[in-house]
Amino acid sequence: MNTQDTFKFAETHEWADLESDGLVWVGISDHAQEALGDVMFFQAPKLGQQVRQGEAIAVIESVKAASDIHAPVSGEIVALNEEVDASPEIVNEKPYGVWLFKIKPSSNDSLVSDLNQLLTLENYAAGPGT
């Protein structure tokens, strides 16, 4: 996992981290976990599920609310973080150190296009609602 300086962010508060193996690791931002409060439950997408950028594909619940998790890039769900399934509260402890699921991008071209639509950490931090 890279540092959050290399992450790209969706306006819906998910982060995407392109790894050297070509997979995109996905989690939620510190702002999102703070707004949610104590995370109690995570409903993951299905392994093998085809997703499109911006599509609501998972749900995270806290004592305050439930919130959709959106796909930051298009592709196939290829891994789920079982640690989050067993102990969803770890998202509160280290939101940039805990991935929720991994996406294998549809293609290199779509990946480049999808990542270009996301925000850098600096732009995300300066954006509305953060």
HULINHU-V213198 format. One record per pair of residues at least 12 apart in sequence whose ideal C-beta (glycine too) atoms are under 6 Angstrom apart, sorted by sequence separation. I is the first residue (numbers start at 1). GAP is how many residues later the second one is. D is the distance in Angstrom with one decimal. If there is no record, write none. Layout:
i=[I & I]
gap=[GAP & GAP]
d=[D & D]
//
This chain:
i=[14 & 15 & 45 & 56 & 45 & 14 & 15 & 44 & 56 & 57 & 2 & 13 & 43 & 13 & 43 & 54 & 55 & 84 & 13 & 42 & 53 & 81 & 13 & 81 & 41 & 51 & 53 & 40 & 53 & 80 & 40 & 52 & 39 & 79 & 38 & 77 & 78 & 37 & 38 & 36 & 37 & 50 & 78 & 37 & 49 & 75 & 76 & 75 & 47 & 73 & 75 & 75 & 45 & 73 & 74 & 44 & 74 & 74 & 73 & 42 & 26 & 42 & 72 & 41 & 24 & 39 & 39 & 39 & 39 & 14 & 16 & 45 & 16 & 44 & 12 & 14 & 33 & 33 & 53 & 10 & 33 & 30 & 28 & 27 & 27 & 27 & 25 & 26 & 26 & 25 & 23 & 24 & 23 & 4 & 31 & 8 & 10 & 9 & 8 & 9 & 9 & 5 & 4]
gap=[12 & 12 & 12 & 12 & 13 & 14 & 14 & 14 & 14 & 14 & 15 & 15 & 15 & 16 & 16 & 16 & 16 & 16 & 18 & 18 & 18 & 18 & 19 & 19 & 20 & 20 & 20 & 21 & 21 & 21 & 22 & 22 & 23 & 23 & 24 & 24 & 24 & 25 & 25 & 26 & 26 & 26 & 26 & 27 & 28 & 28 & 28 & 29 & 30 & 30 & 30 & 31 & 32 & 32 & 32 & 36 & 36 & 40 & 41 & 42 & 46 & 46 & 46 & 47 & 49 & 49 & 50 & 52 & 53 & 56 & 56 & 56 & 57 & 57 & 58 & 58 & 58 & 59 & 61 & 62 & 62 & 65 & 67 & 71 & 72 & 73 & 74 & 74 & 75 & 77 & 79 & 79 & 81 & 92 & 99 & 107 & 108 & 109 & 110 & 110 & 115 & 116 & 117]
d=[5.9 & 5.3 & 4.3 & 3.9 & 5.0 & 5.9 & 5.7 & 5.5 & 5.5 & 5.2 & 5.4 & 5.9 & 5.8 & 4.7 & 4.3 & 5.7 & 5.1 & 5.8 & 5.9 & 5.2 & 5.7 & 5.5 & 3.7 & 5.7 & 4.2 & 4.0 & 5.5 & 5.5 & 4.8 & 5.2 & 5.8 & 4.9 & 5.0 & 4.0 & 5.5 & 5.6 & 5.4 & 4.6 & 5.0 & 4.0 & 5.4 & 5.6 & 4.6 & 4.3 & 4.6 & 4.3 & 4.9 & 5.1 & 5.7 & 5.7 & 4.3 & 4.8 & 4.8 & 5.7 & 4.8 & 4.8 & 5.3 & 5.9 & 4.0 & 5.3 & 6.0 & 4.4 & 6.0 & 5.7 & 5.2 & 4.8 & 5.5 & 4.8 & 5.5 & 5.8 & 3.9 & 6.0 & 5.9 & 6.0 & 4.6 & 5.0 & 5.5 & 5.2 & 4.8 & 4.8 & 4.6 & 4.8 & 5.8 & 5.8 & 4.9 & 5.4 & 4.1 & 5.6 & 5.5 & 5.4 & 4.7 & 4.6 & 5.8 & 4.5 & 5.0 & 5.5 & 5.8 & 5.9 & 3.6 & 4.5 & 3.7 & 5.8 & 5.9]
//
